[in-house]
Amino acid sequence: MANKAQGDTQDLVFEIGQSVVYPAHGVGNITAIEKQTVAGMSLEVYVVSFDQDKMILRVPTNRAEASGMRSLAGSKLVDDALKTLGGKARIKRTMWSRRAQEYEAKINSGDLISIAEVVRDLHRGEDQPEQSYSERQLYESALDRMARELAAVENTDHDAAMERLAKSLAKKKAA
């Protein structure tokens, strides 16, 4: 693979062309591995492109795992996340602002199960009352993040992933 600037050899964890999950931004694609000089220090960075946000992120290779960047979830984790969607919503009886912060933290954790919990807890059926604007924003953010990873794992498009998530959420209503 590549050598570190300090001279010791360390295998890179991710490769060019690999899809990865960055906690705060979701699914991205590694487009390059570059050497850059920042403040007089030579750094090797992963160049991660997030097409949905039209954004490019540079993550130092030696800090990638510490930053939470990870490979796509495996099929078992995806199945567990889909089962989580079918579970009973666990809504704490705390103020909305506190719950919203917790939901935001779960979404930005990058953990697929945590994101599924947010989707499950904030999902409303047709027979339930309307969501507030902030509740709907969090729900849609979590649903979109989950759909993007599901689409990348299963090599399908975003719409097919959304359909699969909708089916899992419909099972929740039937239960």
N, C-alpha and C positions, 0 to 999 in steps of 0.2 A: 504494500500500500504506500504510505507516505511517511517521511521522517519528520520529527518535531524539530523546531528551530534550535532547541537546546542541544540537539545531537543525539538524544536517546531515541530509540525506535519504539514506536507505539502504534499498534494497528488502529486505523480509524474505525469508528463504530458504524458509521453510515457511509453509503456510497452514492455517487452521482446517479441521478435517475430514480432514487428510492423515495417513496412517499413516507413522510414522517408526521408526527403530531407534535406541535409546539403548544404548550398549555394555554397560553393567552390568545392564540390565533387559530388553532385548529389544524386541519390537514394542509400540509404544504409539500412541495417537491424539491429535493436537493438538485439544483441545476449546475453547481460547480463547487470545487474546493479551491480556495484562493489563498495566496500568501499576501498579507498586508502589513504595512508598517504603521503602527499607531503609537504616538508619543515616544518614538525612537525604539520601540520594541517590535520585533517581527512576530506576527501572529498568523496562524493558519486558521481559516474560517470556512464554515459551511455556508454556502449561499442558498437560502431557502426561499422559494417563490410561492406566494399564496395567490393563486389566480383569482379566487373569489373576491379578495380584497384589493387586488391589483397592488400588491405590496411585496417587497423583497427584504428579507431579514438576513443579517450576517451574524452567525453564532460561532464564537471561537471553538475549535474542535476539542480543546481540553476542558471546556466548560459546558459542552452540549448536554451531557447526562445530568450534570448538576443543575442545569436550567430547567430540567424536566422534559427535554426533547426525547421522544421515544419512537420506536417503530410502530406501525399500525397494529391494532389489536388482533389477536388470533381469533379463530372461529369460535373457540370455547368461550372466550370473553365476550364476544358479540352475542352468542346465545344467552349467556348469563344476563347481559344488559337488556336483551329483548324480554327475558323472563321478568326482570325487574319492572319493566313497563307494565306488565300484566298484574302486578301486585297492588295491594291496597295503599292508597295515598296516606302518607304519614305527615300530617301538617301540625306543626307545633302551635301552641296557643300563646305565641309571643307577638309583639308588635310587628306589623308588616315591614317596617324599615329594618329591623333586626333579621327577619327571615329573608328579606331581599338581599341583604349582605351575605348571608350564608349561601343562598342560591348562587349568587354571583361568584363567590369563592369556589363553589363546587364546579361551576361551568369553567372557570379559569384554571382549575386544577389539571384539566386535561384527562382526568380519569373517566373512562367510558361509563362505568357503573354509577359514579357520582352524577354525571350528566343525565343518565337514565332516571335517576331518582328525582332530579329536578323536573324532567319532562313528566314523569308519573305524578308527582305532587301538584304540578300546575295545570295538568290536562283537565279540561272541562268538557263534558258531554253536552249534547244539545238540550238535555233536560235540566242542566244546571245553570245558575245565574251567570251573567256576563262577567268577564274578567276586567280588572282595572287596566289602565294603559300600561303601567309599569309591570304588572303581572304578565300581561300579554307579551311585552317586550322580552322579559326574561324567558318565558316559555318558548317563544319563537327562536331566540338565540340558542337555547339548549337543544331544541329540536333540530335546528339547522346544523349545529356542530355535530350532533349525533348522526344525522343523515349523511353528512360529508364523509365521516369516517366509515360508516356502513357502506356507502357507495365505493369508496376506495378499497376497502377490504374485499368486497364481493365483485369488484370490477364492473359495476353497473353505473347508470347515471343517477343524478341527484333525485329525479322524479321517482324512479323505481325504488330508491331507498326510502323516500318519504312515504310511498305507498306501503312498503313493508312495515314501517313504523306505525302507520295508521292502523294496519291490521292488528298489530300487537296491542295497540291502545284500545281497539274495539273489543278485544278479548277481555280486557279489564272491565269494560262496561257490562259484558255478558255475564261475568262471574258474580 
